[in-house]
């Protein structure tokens, strides 16, 4: 475009009727000064008065609406039409009725966007989790304040917060609300300003109150011990990452992964999704799933529909015959908003300055704000009581000589002179004289005089208590803690969002169903090396290559889809699948399992167990003579957990771990040479993995169980000699058996 130039005139142009002087001229202005003059005031207004919440947990639009409803008597009264509330709020909020009503909708119980709604609504207020479900017009709905709002406005008339003029200076409004609990963390708040934004997630009210009270009493309190994680209004499952949570608590920034909750209905072969992340909607989820089905990426779904109704949110997914619901949901979690991320940005206005703070800093700032509220309330009560005491002191002076007071009043000719005459006659000031002059004739009796004297004593005691509170910051903190406990007890609710820890997450690969299943030979060595060799490769191979000094401890025939359990000396078991390891050859060392499964440092594997269906049981034999019989199914998990702690009991050293498909006889040998033949059917099974088991072999002093093995015919010459009812001490071998063992040793 051609550059426009400033118009120059050699002579002034005549002013035509209706023409603005200087119109059409281009004026050059510096960009910096223009921004400072025209744009910066707007940006500051958006930051300070619109988008960023303050330490009481509210934006100005929220505060103006709630205060209007409070002044309308809607805290204790009946509901009124929303249109009435919107109209009254316009006296404080210079915006249109639509913007005010939208604000009220988002604070309402019906909208379900807040853990603790501030507006008790009646009618159609839409839903937070639906994009297309519109709320009804304000003339159709009704509302009042929720009971929890009594904690927002408690003592607001006692000078607890500052009041300022509204936009046309016709009435006053509070700059903050004196909330008795940290509402800034209890209910979610998001906003986009100019050059900055705010996104505060919600936390459980009871947990927040307990954490705040604990931090007030002990500043180094561990926040995560009482405030584990956020709590979203829509529930869902939080994928708990302690390191990420610590970062959010420390810096106020970070992200939280939230997963939907679902249930599988086997009778109808469908999945019902009842809770979704707060950052998505039902329509977005359904549309994404439909797209995946059309693209052929998901083949297990026959139909999906939104069945949300009066009972709440519900998305139903019909499955095709034979589809695995849990594997399907694991796939949908990765490909759809059924699992989404909530980004935290705890940007809050503190004394007019936007600050990004961690949870601890927010609680400290709220505590400072609440301390000021309690101090101002105490000063207000103190002043009122002192004023009352001052009046009663004047009354006390009059009551000492009531006849004189009556005489002064009777002798006074003009009414306006009564107060001055009483002031002169008794040496009291004008407020005291005014108070005395207003006493009714019926109150001039002994009972009234005694009651007023008692009031003086009580007032003096209360004034002393209020002064003690003002002089001791610890007492103010004690009052705040007591109020927090009352709020938690009165309004506390159970958590809606449950926590899923990393070792409980289902990380199912899409290609899992396509894993080829074929026969394999599994080798495990004493040093921790593992090989998976096909039968054909094994037939063509020579000797197994091993590390110097290493030996093969287990050689099993299995399939490529079998599960592997590696039990370690730290009472842990690491789980893997045979398909996780590449096919190998006899001529290589194989995979080093501790490195492959990322085991703890200096952790050694005791035994490898292979199973396809988790049938049978494990028999743990310990040095103290006890044996624990644990079903192998106790180690099966719905999710692909790679590590299980407390795999077996650590009260006594483990001597032997036997994998038994069914009950059989086991021979136990003590360090004193005694043997005991036991049928495992006599040992009761335990469902707890780290059970101590039962006493099987009774041991004498200094003796320990030395070995345990499956009994085979011919292991002992006279089996009945060693069969005892457990617990038993066993029997020593006969001389013939001992002689045979000695001959073997001397060969």
RABELGI-V658860 format. One record per residue. N is the residue number from 1. RES is the residue in three letters. OMEGA is omega in radians with two decimals (NA if undefined). Layout:
BEGIN
n=[N | N]
res=[RES | RES]
omega=[OMEGA | OMEGA]
END
This chain:
BEGIN
n=[1 | 2 | 3 | 4 | 5 | 6 | 7 | 8 | 9 | 10 | 11 | 12 | 13 | 14 | 15 | 16 | 17 | 18 | 19 | 20 | 21 | 22 | 23 | 24 | 25 | 26 | 27 | 28 | 29 | 30 | 31 | 32 | 33 | 34 | 35 | 36 | 37 | 38 | 39 | 40 | 41 | 42 | 43 | 44 | 45 | 46 | 47 | 48 | 49 | 50 | 51 | 52 | 53 | 54 | 55 | 56 | 57 | 58 | 59 | 60 | 61 | 62 | 63 | 64 | 65 | 66 | 67 | 68 | 69 | 70 | 71 | 72 | 73 | 74 | 75 | 76 | 77 | 78 | 79 | 80 | 81 | 82 | 83 | 84 | 85 | 86 | 87 | 88 | 89 | 90 | 91 | 92 | 93 | 94 | 95 | 96 | 97 | 98 | 99 | 100 | 101 | 102 | 103 | 104 | 105 | 106 | 107 | 108 | 109 | 110 | 111 | 112 | 113 | 114 | 115 | 116 | 117 | 118 | 119 | 120 | 121 | 122 | 123 | 124 | 125 | 126 | 127 | 128 | 129 | 130 | 131 | 132 | 133 | 134 | 135 | 136 | 137 | 138 | 139 | 140 | 141 | 142 | 143 | 144 | 145 | 146 | 147 | 148 | 149 | 150 | 151 | 152 | 153 | 154 | 155 | 156 | 157 | 158 | 159 | 160 | 161 | 162 | 163 | 164 | 165 | 166 | 167 | 168 | 169 | 170 | 171 | 172 | 173 | 174 | 175 | 176 | 177 | 178 | 179 | 180 | 181 | 182 | 183 | 184 | 185 | 186 | 187 | 188 | 189 | 190 | 191 | 192 | 193 | 194 | 195 | 196 | 197 | 198 | 199 | 200 | 201 | 202 | 203 | 204 | 205 | 206 | 207 | 208 | 209 | 210 | 211 | 212 | 213 | 214 | 215 | 216 | 217 | 218 | 219 | 220 | 221 | 222 | 223 | 224 | 225 | 226 | 227 | 228 | 229 | 230 | 231 | 232 | 233 | 234 | 235 | 236 | 237 | 238 | 239 | 240 | 241 | 242 | 243 | 244 | 245 | 246 | 247 | 248 | 249 | 250 | 251 | 252 | 253 | 254 | 255 | 256 | 257 | 258 | 259 | 260 | 261 | 262 | 263 | 264 | 265 | 266 | 267 | 268 | 269 | 270 | 271 | 272 | 273 | 274 | 275 | 276 | 277 | 278 | 279 | 280 | 281 | 282 | 283 | 284 | 285 | 286 | 287 | 288 | 289 | 290 | 291 | 292 | 293 | 294 | 295 | 296 | 297 | 298 | 299 | 300 | 301 | 302 | 303 | 304 | 305 | 306 | 307 | 308 | 309 | 310 | 311 | 312 | 313 | 314 | 315 | 316 | 317 | 318 | 319 | 320 | 321 | 322 | 323 | 324 | 325 | 326 | 327 | 328 | 329 | 330 | 331 | 332 | 333 | 334 | 335 | 336 | 337 | 338 | 339 | 340 | 341 | 342 | 343 | 344 | 345 | 346 | 347 | 348 | 349 | 350 | 351 | 352 | 353 | 354 | 355 | 356 | 357 | 358 | 359 | 360 | 361 | 362 | 363 | 364 | 365 | 366 | 367 | 368 | 369 | 370 | 371 | 372 | 373 | 374 | 375 | 376 | 377 | 378 | 379 | 380 | 381 | 382 | 383 | 384 | 385 | 386 | 387 | 388 | 389 | 390 | 391 | 392 | 393 | 394 | 395 | 396 | 397 | 398 | 399 | 400 | 401 | 402 | 403 | 404 | 405 | 406 | 407 | 408 | 409 | 410 | 411 | 412 | 413 | 414 | 415 | 416 | 417 | 418 | 419 | 420 | 421 | 422 | 423 | 424 | 425 | 426 | 427 | 428 | 429 | 430 | 431 | 432 | 433 | 434 | 435 | 436 | 437 | 438 | 439 | 440 | 441 | 442 | 443 | 444 | 445 | 446 | 447 | 448 | 449 | 450 | 451 | 452 | 453 | 454 | 455 | 456 | 457 | 458 | 459 | 460 | 461 | 462 | 463 | 464 | 465 | 466 | 467 | 468 | 469 | 470 | 471 | 472 | 473 | 474 | 475 | 476 | 477 | 478 | 479 | 480 | 481 | 482 | 483 | 484 | 485 | 486 | 487 | 488 | 489 | 490 | 491 | 492 | 493 | 494 | 495 | 496 | 497 | 498 | 499 | 500 | 501 | 502 | 503 | 504 | 505 | 506 | 507 | 508 | 509 | 510 | 511 | 512 | 513 | 514 | 515 | 516 | 517 | 518 | 519 | 520 | 521 | 522 | 523 | 524 | 525 | 526 | 527 | 528 | 529 | 530 | 531 | 532 | 533 | 534 | 535 | 536 | 537 | 538 | 539 | 540 | 541 | 542 | 543 | 544 | 545 | 546 | 547 | 548 | 549 | 550 | 551 | 552 | 553 | 554 | 555 | 556 | 557 | 558 | 559 | 560 | 561 | 562 | 563 | 564 | 565 | 566 | 567 | 568 | 569 | 570 | 571 | 572 | 573 | 574 | 575 | 576 | 577 | 578 | 579 | 580 | 581 | 582 | 583 | 584 | 585 | 586 | 587 | 588 | 589 | 590 | 591 | 592 | 593 | 594 | 595 | 596 | 597 | 598 | 599 | 600 | 601 | 602 | 603 | 604 | 605 | 606 | 607 | 608 | 609 | 610 | 611 | 612 | 613 | 614 | 615 | 616 | 617 | 618 | 619 | 620 | 621 | 622 | 623 | 624 | 625 | 626 | 627 | 628 | 629 | 630 | 631 | 632 | 633 | 634 | 635 | 636 | 637 | 638 | 639 | 640 | 641 | 642 | 643 | 644 | 645 | 646 | 647 | 648 | 649 | 650 | 651 | 652 | 653 | 654 | 655 | 656 | 657 | 658 | 659 | 660 | 661 | 662 | 663 | 664 | 665 | 666 | 667 | 668 | 669 | 670 | 671 | 672 | 673 | 674 | 675 | 676 | 677 | 678 | 679 | 680 | 681 | 682 | 683 | 684 | 685 | 686 | 687 | 688 | 689 | 690 | 691 | 692 | 693 | 694 | 695 | 696 | 697 | 698 | 699 | 700 | 701 | 702 | 703 | 704 | 705 | 706 | 707 | 708 | 709 | 710 | 711 | 712 | 713 | 714 | 715 | 716 | 717 | 718 | 719 | 720 | 721 | 722 | 723 | 724 | 725 | 726 | 727 | 728 | 729 | 730 | 731 | 732 | 733 | 734 | 735 | 736 | 737 | 738 | 739 | 740 | 741 | 742 | 743 | 744 | 745 | 746 | 747]
res=[UNK | UNK | UNK | UNK | UNK | UNK | UNK | UNK | UNK | UNK | UNK | UNK | UNK | UNK | UNK | UNK | UNK | UNK | UNK | UNK | UNK | UNK | UNK | UNK | UNK | UNK | UNK | UNK | UNK | UNK | UNK | UNK | UNK | UNK | UNK | UNK | UNK | UNK | UNK | UNK | UNK | UNK | UNK | UNK | UNK | UNK | UNK | UNK | UNK | UNK | UNK | UNK | UNK | UNK | UNK | UNK | UNK | UNK | UNK | UNK | UNK | UNK | UNK | UNK | UNK | UNK | UNK | UNK | UNK | UNK | UNK | UNK | UNK | UNK | UNK | UNK | UNK | UNK | UNK | UNK | UNK | UNK | UNK | UNK | UNK | UNK | UNK | UNK | UNK | UNK | UNK | UNK | UNK | UNK | UNK | UNK | UNK | UNK | UNK | UNK | UNK | UNK | UNK | UNK | UNK | UNK | UNK | UNK | UNK | UNK | UNK | UNK | UNK | UNK | UNK | UNK | UNK | UNK | UNK | UNK | UNK | UNK | UNK | UNK | UNK | UNK | UNK | UNK | UNK | UNK | UNK | UNK | UNK | UNK | UNK | UNK | UNK | UNK | UNK | UNK | UNK | UNK | UNK | UNK | UNK | UNK | UNK | UNK | UNK | UNK | UNK | UNK | UNK | UNK | UNK | UNK | UNK | UNK | UNK | UNK | UNK | UNK | UNK | UNK | UNK | UNK | UNK | UNK | UNK | UNK | UNK | UNK | UNK | UNK | UNK | UNK | UNK | UNK | UNK | UNK | UNK | UNK | UNK | UNK | UNK | UNK | UNK | UNK | UNK | UNK | UNK | UNK | UNK | UNK | UNK | UNK | UNK | UNK | UNK | UNK | UNK | UNK | UNK | UNK | UNK | UNK | UNK | UNK | UNK | UNK | UNK | UNK | UNK | UNK | UNK | UNK | UNK | UNK | UNK | UNK | UNK | UNK | UNK | UNK | UNK | UNK | UNK | UNK | UNK | UNK | UNK | UNK | UNK | UNK | UNK | UNK | UNK | UNK | UNK | UNK | UNK | UNK | UNK | UNK | UNK | UNK | UNK | UNK | UNK | UNK | UNK | UNK | UNK | UNK | UNK | UNK | UNK | UNK | UNK | UNK | UNK | UNK | UNK | UNK | UNK | UNK | UNK | UNK | UNK | UNK | UNK | UNK | UNK | UNK | UNK | UNK | UNK | UNK | UNK | UNK | UNK | UNK | UNK | UNK | UNK | UNK | UNK | UNK | UNK | UNK | UNK | UNK | UNK | UNK | UNK | UNK | UNK | UNK | UNK | UNK | UNK | UNK | UNK | UNK | UNK | UNK | UNK | UNK | UNK | UNK | UNK | UNK | UNK | UNK | UNK | UNK | UNK | UNK | UNK | UNK | UNK | UNK | UNK | UNK | UNK | UNK | UNK | UNK | UNK | UNK | UNK | UNK | UNK | UNK | UNK | UNK | UNK | UNK | UNK | UNK | UNK | UNK | UNK | UNK | UNK | UNK | UNK | UNK | UNK | UNK | UNK | UNK | UNK | UNK | UNK | UNK | UNK | UNK | UNK | UNK | UNK | UNK | UNK | UNK | UNK | UNK | UNK | UNK | UNK | UNK | UNK | UNK | UNK | UNK | UNK | UNK | UNK | UNK | UNK | UNK | UNK | UNK | UNK | UNK | UNK | UNK | UNK | UNK | UNK | UNK | UNK | UNK | UNK | UNK | UNK | UNK | UNK | UNK | UNK | UNK | UNK | UNK | UNK | UNK | UNK | UNK | UNK | UNK | UNK | UNK | UNK | UNK | UNK | UNK | UNK | UNK | UNK | UNK | UNK | UNK | UNK | UNK | UNK | UNK | UNK | UNK | UNK | UNK | UNK | UNK | UNK | UNK | UNK | UNK | UNK | UNK | UNK | UNK | UNK | UNK | UNK | UNK | UNK | UNK | UNK | UNK | UNK | UNK | UNK | UNK | UNK | UNK | UNK | UNK | UNK | UNK | UNK | UNK | UNK | UNK | UNK | UNK | UNK | UNK | UNK | UNK | UNK | UNK | UNK | UNK | UNK | UNK | UNK | UNK | UNK | UNK | UNK | UNK | UNK | UNK | UNK | UNK | UNK | UNK | UNK | UNK | UNK | UNK | UNK | UNK | UNK | UNK | UNK | UNK | UNK | UNK | UNK | UNK | UNK | UNK | UNK | UNK | UNK | UNK | UNK | UNK | UNK | UNK | UNK | UNK | UNK | UNK | UNK | UNK | UNK | UNK | UNK | UNK | UNK | UNK | UNK | UNK | UNK | UNK | UNK | UNK | UNK | UNK | UNK | UNK | UNK | UNK | UNK | UNK | UNK | UNK | UNK | UNK | UNK | UNK | UNK | UNK | UNK | UNK | UNK | UNK | UNK | UNK | UNK | UNK | UNK | UNK | UNK | UNK | UNK | UNK | UNK | UNK | UNK | UNK | UNK | UNK | UNK | UNK | UNK | UNK | UNK | UNK | UNK | UNK | UNK | UNK | UNK | UNK | UNK | UNK | UNK | UNK | UNK | UNK | UNK | UNK | UNK | UNK | UNK | UNK | UNK | UNK | UNK | UNK | UNK | UNK | UNK | UNK | UNK | UNK | UNK | UNK | UNK | UNK | UNK | UNK | UNK | UNK | UNK | UNK | UNK | UNK | UNK | UNK | UNK | UNK | UNK | UNK | UNK | UNK | UNK | UNK | UNK | UNK | UNK | UNK | UNK | UNK | UNK | UNK | UNK | UNK | UNK | UNK | UNK | UNK | UNK | UNK | UNK | UNK | UNK | UNK | UNK | UNK | UNK | UNK | UNK | UNK | UNK | UNK | UNK | UNK | UNK | UNK | UNK | UNK | UNK | UNK | UNK | UNK | UNK | UNK | UNK | UNK | UNK | UNK | UNK | UNK | UNK | UNK | UNK | UNK | UNK | UNK | UNK | UNK | UNK | UNK | UNK | UNK | UNK | UNK | UNK | UNK | UNK | UNK | UNK | UNK | UNK | UNK | UNK | UNK | UNK | UNK | UNK | UNK | UNK | UNK | UNK | UNK | UNK | UNK | UNK | UNK | UNK | UNK | UNK | UNK | UNK | UNK | UNK | UNK | UNK | UNK | UNK | UNK | UNK | UNK | UNK | UNK | UNK | UNK | UNK | UNK | UNK | UNK | UNK | UNK | UNK | UNK | UNK | UNK | UNK | UNK | UNK | UNK | UNK | UNK | UNK | UNK | UNK | UNK | UNK | UNK | UNK | UNK | UNK | UNK | UNK | UNK | UNK]
omega=[3.13 | -3.14 | 3.14 | -3.13 | 3.12 | -3.11 | 3.12 | -3.12 | 3.10 | 3.14 | 3.14 | 3.14 | 3.13 | -3.14 | 3.07 | -3.12 | 3.11 | -3.13 | -3.13 | -3.13 | 3.12 | -3.13 | 3.11 | 3.12 | 3.10 | -3.11 | 3.12 | 3.12 | 3.07 | -3.06 | -3.09 | -3.12 | 3.11 | 3.10 | -3.13 | -3.05 | -3.00 | -3.01 | -3.08 | 3.08 | 3.11 | -3.13 | 3.13 | 3.12 | 3.13 | -3.12 | -2.99 | -2.94 | -3.09 | -2.85 | -3.02 | 3.11 | 3.10 | -2.98 | 3.07 | 3.06 | -3.04 | 2.91 | 3.14 | -3.13 | 3.09 | -3.05 | -3.14 | -3.14 | -3.09 | 3.13 | 3.08 | 3.12 | 3.11 | 3.13 | 3.09 | 3.14 | -3.08 | 3.08 | -3.13 | -3.09 | 3.12 | 3.11 | 3.05 | 3.14 | -3.13 | 3.13 | 3.09 | -3.13 | 3.14 | -3.13 | 3.14 | -3.11 | 3.12 | 3.09 | 3.12 | -3.04 | -3.06 | 3.11 | -3.14 | -3.09 | -3.12 | -3.14 | -3.14 | -3.13 | 3.07 | 3.11 | -3.14 | 3.12 | -3.08 | 3.09 | -2.98 | 3.09 | -3.10 | -3.10 | 3.06 | 3.11 | -3.06 | 3.05 | 3.12 | -3.08 | 3.12 | -3.10 | 3.07 | -2.96 | 3.04 | -3.08 | -3.11 | 3.11 | 3.13 | 3.12 | -3.13 | -3.05 | 3.13 | -3.14 | -3.02 | -3.11 | -3.07 | 3.10 | -3.12 | 3.13 | -3.05 | -3.12 | -3.12 | -3.03 | 3.13 | -3.10 | 2.98 | 3.12 | 3.07 | -3.13 | -3.12 | 3.13 | 3.07 | 3.08 | 3.10 | -3.04 | -3.12 | 3.09 | 3.13 | 3.12 | -3.14 | 3.05 | 3.12 | 3.14 | 3.13 | 3.05 | 3.12 | 3.09 | 3.03 | -2.98 | 3.11 | 3.05 | 3.11 | 3.12 | -3.11 | 3.07 | -3.11 | 3.05 | 3.08 | 3.05 | -3.07 | -3.09 | -3.12 | 3.08 | -3.11 | -3.12 | 3.14 | 3.12 | -3.06 | -3.13 | -3.08 | -3.13 | 3.09 | 3.12 | 3.11 | 3.14 | 3.10 | 3.13 | 3.11 | -3.14 | 3.12 | 3.09 | -3.09 | 3.12 | -3.10 | 3.08 | 3.14 | -3.06 | -3.10 | 3.14 | 3.13 | -3.13 | 3.13 | -3.14 | 3.12 | 3.13 | 3.14 | -3.13 | 3.09 | -3.10 | 3.14 | -3.01 | -3.13 | -3.14 | 3.11 | -3.05 | -3.07 | 3.14 | 3.13 | 3.13 | -2.97 | -3.03 | 3.05 | 3.12 | -3.03 | -3.12 | -3.13 | -3.14 | -3.10 | 3.14 | 3.12 | 3.08 | -2.91 | 3.05 | -3.03 | -3.13 | 3.12 | 3.14 | 3.10 | 3.11 | 3.13 | -3.13 | -3.09 | -3.01 | -3.08 | 3.13 | 3.12 | -3.11 | -3.12 | 3.10 | -3.12 | -3.08 | 3.12 | 3.04 | -3.09 | 3.06 | -3.14 | 3.09 | -3.06 | -3.10 | 3.13 | -3.11 | 3.14 | 3.09 | 3.09 | 3.09 | -3.03 | 3.12 | -3.11 | 3.12 | -3.10 | -3.05 | -3.13 | -3.14 | 3.13 | -3.09 | 3.14 | 3.14 | -3.11 | -3.13 | -3.13 | 3.13 | 3.11 | 3.11 | 3.14 | 3.12 | 3.13 | -3.13 | 3.12 | 3.14 | 3.08 | -3.05 | -3.05 | -3.03 | 3.07 | 3.13 | 3.04 | -3.10 | 3.11 | -3.13 | 3.11 | -3.13 | -3.11 | 3.14 | 3.11 | -3.08 | 3.09 | 3.02 | -3.09 | 3.11 | 3.06 | -3.08 | 3.01 | -3.10 | 3.11 | -3.12 | 3.10 | -3.06 | -3.08 | 3.08 | 3.11 | -3.13 | 3.08 | 3.11 | -3.13 | 3.09 | -3.12 | -2.98 | -3.06 | 3.08 | 3.03 | 2.93 | -3.07 | -3.08 | 3.03 | -3.11 | -3.13 | 3.05 | -3.01 | 3.13 | -3.01 | 3.08 | 3.08 | -3.10 | 3.06 | -3.12 | 3.09 | -3.11 | 3.02 | -3.01 | 2.99 | -3.09 | 3.14 | 3.12 | 3.13 | 3.13 | 3.10 | 3.12 | 3.10 | 3.12 | 3.10 | 3.11 | -3.12 | 3.08 | 3.11 | 3.11 | -3.13 | 3.12 | -3.14 | 3.08 | 3.13 | 3.10 | 3.11 | 3.12 | 3.13 | -3.13 | 3.11 | -3.12 | 3.10 | 3.07 | 3.12 | 3.11 | 3.13 | 3.12 | -3.14 | 3.05 | 3.07 | 3.10 | 3.12 | 3.12 | 3.14 | -3.05 | 3.11 | 3.12 | -3.07 | -3.13 | 3.13 | 3.14 | -3.13 | -3.13 | 3.13 | -3.12 | -3.10 | -3.10 | -3.13 | -3.07 | -3.11 | -3.11 | -3.10 | -3.12 | -3.10 | -3.08 | 3.10 | -3.13 | 3.08 | 3.12 | -3.13 | -3.07 | -3.06 | 3.12 | 3.12 | -3.11 | -3.01 | 3.11 | 3.12 | 3.14 | 3.09 | -3.13 | -3.14 | -3.08 | -3.11 | 3.14 | 3.13 | -3.12 | -3.11 | -3.12 | -3.13 | -3.14 | -3.05 | -3.11 | 3.14 | -3.12 | -3.13 | 3.14 | 3.14 | 3.11 | 3.08 | 3.09 | 3.13 | 3.14 | 3.14 | 3.12 | 3.13 | 3.11 | -3.14 | 3.11 | 3.11 | 3.13 | 3.13 | 3.09 | 3.11 | 3.11 | -3.13 | -3.10 | -3.06 | 3.12 | -3.14 | 3.13 | 3.07 | 3.11 | 3.11 | 3.10 | 3.13 | 3.14 | 3.13 | 3.10 | 3.11 | 3.12 | 3.12 | 3.12 | -3.13 | -3.13 | -3.05 | -3.01 | -3.11 | 3.13 | 3.06 | 3.10 | 3.05 | 3.14 | 3.09 | -3.08 | 3.02 | -3.13 | -3.00 | -3.09 | 3.10 | -3.06 | 3.11 | 3.10 | -3.08 | -3.14 | -3.13 | -3.07 | -3.06 | -3.13 | -3.07 | 3.13 | -3.14 | -3.14 | -3.10 | -3.11 | 3.09 | 3.00 | -3.07 | 3.12 | 3.07 | -3.07 | -3.12 | -3.11 | 3.08 | 3.12 | -3.07 | 3.07 | 3.02 | -3.03 | 3.10 | 3.14 | -3.13 | 3.13 | -3.12 | 3.14 | -3.10 | -3.06 | 3.06 | 3.14 | 3.13 | 3.07 | -3.10 | 3.03 | -3.09 | -3.13 | -3.11 | 3.11 | 3.07 | 3.14 | -3.14 | 3.04 | -3.04 | 3.02 | -3.09 | 3.10 | -3.09 | -3.12 | -3.09 | 3.08 | 3.14 | 3.10 | -3.13 | 3.13 | -3.08 | -3.12 | 3.11 | 3.13 | 3.10 | 3.07 | 3.11 | -3.07 | 3.08 | 3.07 | 3.13 | -3.14 | 3.09 | -3.12 | 3.12 | 3.03 | -3.03 | 3.11 | 3.14 | -3.06 | 3.11 | -3.12 | -3.10 | -3.14 | 3.07 | -2.96 | -3.14 | 3.11 | -3.12 | -3.10 | 3.09 | 3.13 | 3.12 | -3.13 | 3.10 | 3.10 | -3.08 | -3.14 | 3.10 | -3.06 | 3.04 | 3.10 | -3.11 | 3.12 | 3.09 | -3.07 | 3.12 | 3.04 | -3.11 | -3.11 | 3.10 | 3.08 | 3.12 | 3.11 | -3.04 | -3.09 | -3.10 | 3.09 | 3.12 | 3.10 | 3.13 | 3.13 | -3.04 | 3.09 | 3.13 | 3.12 | 3.12 | -3.13 | 3.10 | 3.13 | 3.12 | 3.11 | -3.11 | 3.11 | -3.06 | -3.04 | 3.07 | 3.08 | -3.12 | -3.11 | 3.06 | -3.03 | 3.13 | -3.11 | -3.14 | 3.14 | 3.13 | 3.14 | -3.06 | 3.06 | -3.08 | 3.07 | -3.03 | 3.10 | 3.12 | -3.12 | -3.14 | 3.13 | -3.13 | 3.11 | 3.13 | -3.12 | 3.13 | -3.14 | 3.09 | 3.09 | -3.13 | -3.14 | 3.12 | -3.13 | -3.02 | 3.00 | -3.06 | 3.09 | 3.12 | -3.12 | -3.11 | 3.11 | 3.12 | -3.13 | 3.14 | -3.05 | -3.05 | 3.10 | 3.10 | 3.13 | -3.13 | 3.11 | -3.13 | -3.12 | 3.11 | -3.04 | 3.06 | -3.09 | 3.11 | 3.13 | 3.10 | 3.03 | -3.01 | -3.08 | 3.05 | -3.10 | 3.08 | -3.09 | 3.04 | 3.14 | 3.11 | 3.13 | 3.05 | -3.06 | -3.08 | -3.06 | -3.10 | 3.13 | -3.03 | 3.10 | -3.13 | 3.04 | -3.07 | -0.07 | -3.11 | -3.10 | -3.11 | -3.11 | 3.09 | 3.11 | 3.10 | -3.13 | 3.14 | 3.14 | 3.11 | -3.14 | 3.12 | 3.14 | -3.13 | 3.10 | 3.13 | -3.09 | -3.08 | 3.14 | NA]
END
